Amino acid sequence: MARNILVSTTQRGAYPTIEDALRAVDAEAVITVAPGEYPATLTIHGGKITIRAADGPGTVVLDNRSTEHALLRTDGTTLVLTDLTLRSAGPVVVLEESTLTMDRCELEGGLGAGLAALDGSRVEVQRSRFIGGTNALVFDDSGGNVVNTEVRDAADDGIIVRVGGNPEIRNSTVRGCGHRGIYVYQSGRPTIEGCEVSQTTDTGISVVGSAPTIRNCSIRDTQGPGIAISAGSQGSVEGCTTANTGEPAIDVAEGAATRIIAGQQGPGHAAGVREEPSEQDSGRVESLLGELDEMVGLAGVKEEVRSVIDEIQVNEWRRAAGLGTGAVSYHLIFAGAPGTGKTSVARIYGKLLAALGVLRRGRFREVSRRDMVGQYIGHTAEKTAALISEALGGVLFIDEAYTLSRAAGAGGNDFGQEAIDMLVKMMEDHRHELVVVVAGYTKEMSEFLDANPGLASRFNKTIEFENYDSPELVLIMRRMAATDDYTLGEDVEAALHEWFAKIDRGPNFGNAREARKLFEAMRKAQSQRLRGLGRMPTVDELRTLVVADVPAL
């Protein structure tokens, strides 16, 4: 029979902490927690444990934000959580071979997952909220049900289903994620039904090599496609709607066997599927080249990109005339200091290749070492392959790519070399479907090319990004100010020239990032100055940055 235990910091006879209560029970207990905030870092091995708030939702907070350890970790446990708020600087709840029932709880995560169900765990989550965290929910070889639950503001992917995980996620919302809303890979088989996914910086729902059932979902306001299905995937998408997403709204790669039963797409989206390679769009090419020309400085970079585009266009004309064409590699190395526009140029380059018919879409996928490198042997190859599969038909941009080779040479349990080897393999396997741009410091990128014998042959063109000079940085500042509805007052530009002329331009010089930092410092100084006026500032005063706002070196 379950023992009933009270936790309270004020009531006599009660246990002061949940840890104390857990130490007092063997296998089965119901722990009722009085209102209050309790520091907690809990580990439960086995048993059947219920932890519930005595007075309902919002009255009990379990907090371990002083450490990055998981707030609650279980192993072989049957656990029930009811009416609790759990806050952690690291993972919140980690289940291993456990069963969890959660009702009316709120989880606020930090570095890690709000709820990670691992190694055959099963969950029943309803009427709960997940806020922040690297991810909200992660299912790894695990399943269960998630119903009427909200996921908000995850730093990376909102919900991850992998290694054959098969949860049913119904009538829930996922919004404001820093990457994808829901990511299904490594043979995941979830059912996603009646859910709303919105405001993601990438794809709403992304499927790689998996077989989900996605039914009657609404996806909107995403920077990437509403739903993206990679080659080798199965499952079905039925009755889903999209609005204000990246194009195409539903993107199904060649080689996917996923059944698409169309719903309704928002304005500008055609119901359906994969984009085929397009004909050259000369007007679009010129528009994009004009966009490139509008960027501050970078004269040598613009000339190099134009030479690549010219060669592609002339080769197409020769092909149409029945003449021979030489092989062209579209992969590029962008070498130079940070803040010199490498990411922006890579985005335009991808769109140019799409407008020229080289790529079937101009989608841009930016990744770094943390996206590619896993934690155990084989994990990195899986992660890297999944990322590349998502990028097919577009540009994969790897920032600070040299960190893969540098870390690999340090020994230990680092798998950067595994990521490089998989990259080389898939660049060959998908040489007509993928363009890779790698970026980083000039010297370090030379070391990167030595990490695999096949790298140098695939990247035969390096474009150098020079540091911005002082006039260019001042122009960048002027554009930043105009974008945010500010103006530079009399003599401010002269003061900025002097400021940038004196700043240290060592190896850590951030170029446009330095301009952004300076602009933010000037806005802060203006705010302090205007607050000291003792009156409501005029509109001109609110808009104008003056010399006094420029910080001293």
CORQUIKA-V167273 format. One record per pair of residues at least 12 apart in sequence whose C-alpha atoms are under 7 Angstrom apart, sorted by the first residue. I is the first residue (numbers start at 1). J is the second residue. D is the distance in Angstrom with one decimal. If there is no record, write none. Layout:
<<I/J/D> <I/J/D>>
This chain:
<<2/28/4.9> <2/29/4.6> <2/30/6.4> <3/28/6.5> <3/29/4.5> <3/30/6.1> <4/29/5.9> <4/30/4.8> <4/31/6.1> <5/21/6.9> <5/30/6.1> <5/31/4.8> <5/32/6.1> <6/31/5.9> <6/32/4.9> <6/33/5.9> <7/32/6.2> <7/33/4.7> <7/34/6.1> <8/33/6.3> <8/34/5.2> <17/38/6.9> <19/42/6.5> <27/47/4.2> <27/48/6.0> <28/47/5.6> <28/48/4.6> <28/49/5.6> <29/48/6.6> <29/49/5.1> <29/50/6.3> <30/49/6.0> <30/50/4.6> <30/51/6.2> <31/50/5.8> <31/51/4.8> <31/52/6.4> <32/51/6.0> <32/52/5.1> <32/53/5.8> <32/54/5.6> <33/52/6.1> <33/53/4.9> <33/54/5.5> <34/53/6.4> <34/54/5.4> <35/55/6.7> <35/59/4.9> <35/60/5.0> <36/59/6.3> <36/60/5.1> <36/61/6.4> <37/60/5.9> <37/61/4.6> <37/62/6.0> <38/61/6.1> <38/62/5.0> <38/63/6.1> <39/62/5.8> <39/63/4.8> <39/64/5.6> <40/62/5.8> <40/63/5.7> <40/64/5.5> <40/71/6.5> <41/64/6.1> <41/70/6.9> <41/71/4.7> <41/72/6.1> <42/71/5.9> <42/72/4.7> <42/73/6.3> <43/72/5.8> <43/73/4.8> <43/74/5.8> <44/73/6.3> <44/74/4.7> <44/75/6.4> <44/77/6.9> <45/74/5.8> <45/75/4.9> <45/76/6.2> <45/77/6.1> <46/75/6.0> <46/76/4.7> <46/77/4.2> <47/77/5.3> <47/78/6.3> <48/77/6.1> <48/78/4.7> <48/79/5.9> <49/78/6.3> <49/79/5.0> <49/80/6.3> <50/79/5.8> <50/80/4.5> <50/81/6.1> <51/80/6.2> <51/81/5.1> <51/82/6.5> <52/81/5.8> <52/82/4.6> <52/83/6.1> <52/84/6.6> <53/82/6.5> <53/83/5.5> <53/84/6.1> <56/83/5.4> <57/83/4.2> <57/84/6.1> <57/104/6.5> <58/83/6.9> <58/84/6.7> <58/85/6.4> <60/84/5.6> <60/85/6.2> <61/84/6.3> <61/85/4.7> <61/86/5.8> <62/85/6.2> <62/86/4.8> <62/87/6.2> <63/86/6.0> <63/87/4.8> <63/88/6.0> <64/87/6.4> <64/88/5.0> <64/89/6.8> <65/87/6.5> <65/88/4.6> <65/89/4.4> <66/89/7.0> <67/89/6.2> <68/89/5.0> <68/90/4.1> <69/90/5.5> <69/91/6.7> <70/90/5.7> <70/91/4.5> <70/92/5.2> <70/93/6.3> <70/94/6.9> <71/88/6.0> <71/91/6.6> <71/92/4.9> <71/93/6.2> <72/92/6.1> <72/93/4.8> <72/94/6.3> <73/93/5.8> <73/94/4.8> <73/95/6.0> <74/94/6.4> <74/95/5.1> <74/96/6.0> <74/98/6.7> <75/95/6.4> <75/96/4.9> <75/97/6.0> <75/98/6.0> <76/96/6.5> <76/97/5.0> <76/98/4.7> <77/98/4.8> <77/99/6.3> <78/98/5.9> <78/99/4.7> <78/100/6.1> <79/99/6.1> <79/100/4.8> <79/101/6.3> <80/100/5.7> <80/101/4.7> <80/102/5.9> <81/101/6.3> <81/102/4.8> <81/103/6.5> <82/102/5.9> <82/103/5.0> <82/104/6.0> <82/105/6.1> <83/103/6.5> <83/104/4.9> <83/105/5.0> <84/105/4.8> <84/106/6.4> <85/105/5.7> <85/106/4.7> <85/107/5.9> <86/106/6.2> <86/107/4.8> <86/108/6.2> <87/107/6.0> <87/108/4.7> <87/109/6.1> <88/108/6.4> <88/109/5.2> <88/110/5.9> <89/109/6.2> <89/110/4.2> <89/111/6.1> <90/109/6.3> <90/110/4.7> <90/111/4.3> <90/112/5.4> <91/109/6.1> <91/110/6.4> <91/111/6.1> <91/112/4.4> <91/113/4.9> <91/114/5.7> <92/107/6.9> <92/109/5.8> <92/113/6.5> <92/114/4.9> <92/115/6.2> <93/114/6.1> <93/115/4.8> <93/116/6.3> <94/115/5.9> <94/116/4.8> <94/117/6.3> <95/116/6.1> <95/117/4.9> <95/118/5.8> <95/121/6.5> <96/117/6.6> <96/118/5.0> <96/119/5.5> <96/121/6.1> <97/118/6.6> <97/119/5.2> <97/120/5.3> <97/121/4.6> <98/121/4.7> <98/122/6.5> <99/121/5.6> <99/122/4.8> <99/123/5.7> <100/122/6.4> <100/123/4.7> <100/124/6.2> <101/123/5.8> <101/124/4.6> <101/125/6.0> <102/124/6.1> <102/125/4.7> <102/126/6.4> <103/125/6.1> <103/126/5.1> <103/127/5.8> <103/128/6.1> <104/126/6.7> <104/127/4.9> <104/128/4.7> <105/128/4.8> <105/129/6.4> <106/128/5.7> <106/129/4.7> <106/130/6.0> <107/129/6.2> <107/130/4.9> <107/131/6.2> <108/130/6.0> <108/131/4.8> <108/132/5.8> <108/133/6.7> <109/131/6.5> <109/132/5.3> <109/133/3.9> <110/132/6.5> <110/133/4.2> <110/134/6.5> <111/133/5.7> <111/134/5.5> <112/133/5.8> <112/134/4.9> <112/135/6.4> <113/133/5.7> <113/134/5.7> <113/135/4.7> <113/136/5.3> <113/137/6.1> <113/138/6.7> <114/130/6.5> <114/133/6.0> <114/135/6.4> <114/136/4.6> <114/137/5.8> <115/136/6.3> <115/137/4.8> <115/138/6.3> <116/137/5.8> <116/138/4.6> <116/139/6.2> <117/138/6.1> <117/139/5.0> <117/140/6.1> <117/142/6.0> <118/139/6.3> <118/140/4.9> <118/141/6.2> <118/142/5.9> <119/140/6.5> <119/141/5.6> <119/142/6.3> <120/141/5.4> <120/142/4.5> <121/142/5.0> <121/143/6.6> <122/142/5.9> <122/143/5.1> <122/144/4.9> <123/143/6.5> <123/144/4.6> <123/145/6.1> <124/144/5.7> <124/145/4.9> <124/146/6.1> <125/145/6.2> <125/146/4.7> <125/147/6.2> <126/146/5.9> <126/147/4.7> <126/148/5.6> <126/149/5.8> <127/147/6.8> <127/148/5.1> <127/149/5.1> <128/149/4.9> <128/150/6.4> <129/149/5.8> <129/150/4.7> <129/151/6.0> <130/150/6.1> <130/151/4.8> <130/152/6.2> <131/151/6.2> <131/152/5.0> <131/153/6.0> <131/154/6.6> <132/152/6.4> <132/153/4.9> <132/154/4.4> <132/155/6.3> <133/154/5.2> <133/155/6.1> <134/154/5.5> <134/155/4.7> <134/156/5.3> <135/154/5.3> <135/155/6.6> <135/156/5.8> <135/157/5.4> <135/158/5.0> <135/159/6.4> <136/151/6.4> <136/154/6.1> <136/158/5.2> <136/159/5.8> <137/158/6.7> <137/159/4.8> <137/160/6.3> <138/159/5.9> <138/160/4.7> <138/161/6.0> <139/160/6.1> <139/161/4.8> <139/162/6.2> <139/165/5.7> <140/161/6.3> <140/162/5.2> <140/163/5.5> <140/165/5.5> <141/162/6.6> <141/163/5.0> <141/164/5.2> <141/165/4.3> <142/165/4.7> <142/166/6.4> <143/165/5.6> <143/166/4.7> <143/167/3.9> <144/167/4.6> <144/168/6.2> <145/167/5.6> <145/168/4.8> <145/169/5.9> <146/168/6.2> <146/169/4.7> <146/170/6.2> <147/169/6.1> <147/170/5.0> <147/171/5.8> <147/172/6.0> <148/170/6.8> <148/171/5.1> <148/172/4.7> <149/172/4.8> <149/173/6.5> <150/172/5.8> <150/173/4.9> <150/174/6.2> <151/173/6.0> <151/174/4.6> <151/175/6.4> <152/174/6.0> <152/175/5.1> <152/176/5.7> <152/177/6.8> <153/175/6.5> <153/176/4.6> <153/177/5.0> <154/176/6.9> <154/177/4.8> <154/178/6.2> <155/177/5.9> <155/178/4.7> <156/177/6.0> <156/178/4.6> <156/179/4.8> <156/180/6.9> <157/177/6.1> <157/178/6.6> <157/179/5.1> <157/180/4.7> <157/181/5.6> <157/182/6.4> <157/183/6.7> <158/174/6.7> <158/177/5.8> <158/180/6.5> <158/181/4.8> <158/182/5.7> <159/181/6.4> <159/182/4.7> <159/183/6.2> <160/182/5.9> <160/183/4.9> <160/184/6.0> <161/183/6.3> <161/184/4.8> <161/185/6.5> <161/188/5.6> <162/184/5.9> <162/185/5.0> <162/186/5.0> <162/187/6.4> <162/188/4.8> <163/186/4.9> <163/187/5.8> <163/188/5.9> <164/186/6.5> <164/187/4.8> <164/188/4.2> <164/189/6.0> <165/188/4.9> <165/189/5.9> <165/190/6.7> <166/188/6.3> <166/189/4.7> <166/190/4.3> <167/190/5.0> <167/191/6.5> <168/190/5.7> <168/191/4.6> <168/192/6.1> <169/191/6.1> <169/192/4.9> <169/193/6.3> <170/192/5.9> <170/193/4.8> <170/194/5.6> <170/195/5.9> <171/193/6.5> <171/194/4.7> <171/195/4.8> <172/195/4.8> <172/196/6.5> <173/195/5.6> <173/196/4.7> <173/197/5.9> <174/196/6.2> <174/197/4.7> <174/198/6.4> <175/197/5.7> <175/198/4.7> <175/199/5.4> <175/200/6.5> <176/198/6.6> <176/199/4.8> <176/200/5.4> <177/199/6.8> <177/200/4.9> <177/201/6.7> <178/200/6.1> <178/201/5.6> <179/200/5.9> <179/201/5.1> <179/202/5.1> <180/200/5.9> <180/201/6.8> <180/202/5.2> <180/203/5.0> <180/204/5.5> <180/205/6.5> <180/206/7.0> <181/197/6.2> <181/200/6.1> <181/203/6.8> <181/204/4.8> <181/205/5.8> <182/204/6.5> <182/205/4.7> <182/206/6.3> <183/205/6.0> <183/206/4.9> <183/207/6.1> <184/206/6.2> <184/207/4.8> <184/208/6.2> <184/210/6.6> <185/207/6.0> <185/208/4.7> <185/209/5.8> <185/210/5.5> <186/209/6.1> <186/210/6.3> <187/209/5.8> <187/210/4.1> <187/211/6.6> <188/210/5.0> <188/211/6.3> <188/212/6.7> <189/210/6.4> <189/211/5.0> <189/212/4.6> <190/212/4.9> <190/213/6.4> <191/212/5.8> <191/213/4.7> <191/214/6.0> <192/213/6.1> <192/214/4.8> <192/215/6.2> <193/214/5.9> <193/215/4.7> <193/216/5.8> <193/217/6.0> <194/215/6.5> <194/216/5.0> <194/217/4.7> <195/217/4.8> <195/218/6.3> <196/217/5.8> <196/218/4.8> <196/219/5.9> <197/218/6.3> <197/219/4.8> <197/220/6.5> <198/219/5.7> <198/220/4.9> <198/221/5.4> <198/222/6.0> <199/220/7.0> <199/221/5.0> <199/222/5.2> <200/222/4.9> <200/223/6.4> <201/222/6.1> <201/223/5.1> <201/224/6.9> <202/222/6.2> <202/223/5.1> <202/224/4.4> <203/222/6.3> <203/223/6.7> <203/224/4.3> <203/225/5.0> <203/226/5.7> <203/227/6.4> <203/228/6.8> <204/219/6.3> <204/222/6.1> <204/225/6.6> <204/226/4.8> <204/227/5.8> <205/226/6.4> <205/227/4.8> <205/228/6.5> <206/227/5.9> <206/228/4.9> <206/229/6.2> <207/228/6.1> <207/229/4.9> <207/230/6.2> <208/229/6.3> <208/230/5.0> <208/233/6.1> <208/386/6.1> <209/230/6.5> <209/231/6.8> <209/232/5.1> <209/233/4.3> <210/233/4.8> <210/234/6.1> <211/233/5.8> <211/234/4.4> <211/235/4.1> <212/235/4.9> <212/236/6.5> <213/235/5.5> <213/236/5.0> <213/237/6.2> <214/236/6.1> <214/237/4.7> <214/238/6.3> <215/237/5.9> <215/238/4.8> <215/239/5.9> <215/240/6.1> <216/238/6.3> <216/239/4.7> <216/240/4.6> <217/240/4.7> <217/241/6.4> <218/240/5.8> <218/241/4.9> <218/242/5.9> <219/241/6.2> <219/242/4.8> <219/243/6.6> <220/242/5.4> <220/243/4.6> <220/244/5.5> <220/245/5.7> <221/243/6.6> <221/244/4.9> <221/245/5.2> <222/244/6.8> <222/245/4.7> <222/246/6.3> <223/245/5.9> <223/246/5.1> <224/245/6.3> <224/246/4.3> <224/247/7.0> <225/245/5.6> <225/246/4.4> <225/247/5.4> <225/248/5.7> <225/249/4.8> <225/250/6.2> <225/251/6.6> <226/242/6.2> <226/245/5.6> <226/246/6.8> <226/249/4.9> <226/250/5.8> <227/249/6.5> <227/250/4.8> <227/251/6.2> <228/250/6.0> <228/251/4.7> <228/252/6.0> <229/251/6.1> <229/252/4.7> <229/253/6.1> <229/256/7.0> <230/252/6.4> <230/253/5.1> <230/256/6.1> <230/389/6.0> <230/390/6.1> <231/253/5.3> <231/254/5.8> <231/255/4.5> <231/256/4.3> <232/255/5.8> <232/256/4.8> <232/257/6.8> <233/256/5.0> <233/257/6.0> <233/258/6.1> <234/256/6.4> <234/257/4.8> <234/258/4.2> <235/258/5.0> <235/259/6.4> <236/258/5.1> <236/259/4.5> <236/260/5.9> <237/259/6.2> <237/260/4.9> <237/261/6.0> <238/260/6.1> <238/261/4.6> <238/262/6.1> <238/263/6.8> <239/261/6.2> <239/262/5.7> <239/263/4.1> <240/262/6.8> <240/263/4.8> <240/264/6.8> <241/263/5.3> <241/264/4.7> <241/265/5.4> <242/264/6.7> <242/265/4.7> <242/266/5.5> <243/265/6.0> <243/266/4.0> <243/267/6.8> <244/266/6.5> <248/269/6.8> <249/269/6.0> <250/272/6.1> <250/273/5.6> <251/273/5.1> <251/274/5.1> <252/273/5.2> <252/274/4.7> <253/274/5.7> <275/360/6.1> <276/360/5.5> <277/357/5.7> <277/359/6.2> <277/360/4.0> <278/357/4.9> <278/360/6.2> <279/356/6.9> <279/357/5.2> <280/355/5.6> <280/356/4.4> <280/357/5.2> <281/355/5.2> <281/356/6.2> <284/355/6.1> <285/352/5.8> <285/355/5.9> <288/348/6.6> <288/352/6.5> <296/472/6.3> <296/476/6.9> <297/468/7.0> <297/472/6.3> <298/465/6.8> <301/463/6.3> <301/464/6.8> <301/465/6.5> <304/463/6.8> <330/435/6.1> <331/435/5.4> <331/436/5.0> <331/437/5.7> <331/458/6.7> <331/459/5.5> <332/436/6.7> <332/437/4.8> <332/438/6.6> <332/459/5.7> <332/461/5.6> <332/462/6.0> <333/437/5.8> <333/438/5.1> <333/439/5.8> <333/459/6.6> <333/461/6.3> <333/462/4.6> <333/463/6.1> <334/438/6.1> <334/439/4.6> <334/440/6.7> <334/462/6.0> <334/463/5.1> <334/464/6.1> <334/465/7.0> <335/439/5.7> <335/440/5.3> <335/441/5.4> <335/442/4.7> <335/445/6.9> <335/462/6.8> <335/463/6.1> <335/464/4.9> <335/465/6.0> <336/440/6.1> <336/441/4.7> <336/442/5.3> <336/464/5.8> <336/465/4.8> <336/466/6.3> <337/441/5.6> <337/467/6.8> <338/510/5.4> <338/511/6.7> <339/510/5.2> <339/511/4.9> <339/512/4.8> <339/513/5.3> <340/465/6.3> <340/467/6.5> <340/511/6.1> <340/512/6.3> <347/364/6.1> <350/362/5.0> <350/363/6.9> <350/364/6.6> <350/394/6.5> <350/395/5.6> <359/393/5.3> <359/394/6.1> <359/433/6.6> <360/393/5.2> <361/393/5.5> <361/394/5.6> <362/394/5.1> <363/394/4.8> <363/395/6.4> <364/394/6.0> <364/395/5.0> <364/396/6.3> <365/391/6.1> <365/395/6.1> <365/396/4.9> <365/397/6.0> <366/396/6.1> <366/397/4.7> <366/398/6.0> <367/397/6.2> <367/398/5.1> <367/399/6.4> <368/398/5.4> <368/399/5.3> <368/400/6.7> <368/401/6.9> <369/403/6.7> <369/404/6.3> <372/384/5.0> <372/419/6.4> <373/415/6.1> <373/416/6.0> <373/419/6.4> <374/415/6.9> <380/415/6.6> <380/418/6.4> <380/419/5.9> <381/418/6.2> <381/419/5.9> <381/422/5.9> <384/419/6.0> <384/422/6.8> <385/422/6.9> <392/433/5.4> <392/434/5.1> <393/433/4.9> <393/434/5.6> <394/434/5.8> <394/435/6.4> <395/434/6.2> <395/435/4.8> <395/436/5.7> <396/435/6.3> <396/436/4.8> <396/437/6.2> <397/436/6.0> <397/437/4.8> <397/438/5.8> <398/437/6.3> <398/438/4.8> <398/439/6.2> <399/438/6.1> <399/439/5.0> <399/440/6.4> <400/439/5.5> <400/440/4.5> <401/438/5.9> <401/439/6.0> <401/440/6.3> <402/440/6.6> <402/444/5.7> <402/445/5.5> <402/448/4.9> <404/416/4.3> <404/417/6.4> <405/417/6.0> <405/448/5.5> <405/451/5.9> <421/452/6.8> <424/454/6.5> <424/455/6.5> <467/511/6.4> <468/511/6.1> <470/497/5.7> <470/500/5.5> <470/501/6.1> <471/497/6.6> <473/512/6.8> <473/515/6.4> <474/493/6.7> <474/496/6.3> <474/497/6.5> <477/515/6.1> <477/519/6.8> <485/543/6.5> <486/543/4.5> <486/544/5.8> <487/543/5.9> <487/544/4.9> <487/545/6.2> <488/544/5.8> <488/545/5.1> <488/546/6.5> <489/544/5.8> <489/545/5.6> <489/546/5.0> <490/546/7.0> <491/547/6.6> <492/546/6.0> <492/547/5.0> <495/547/6.7> <522/549/5.0> <522/550/5.6> <525/549/5.2> <526/545/6.6> <526/549/5.7>>
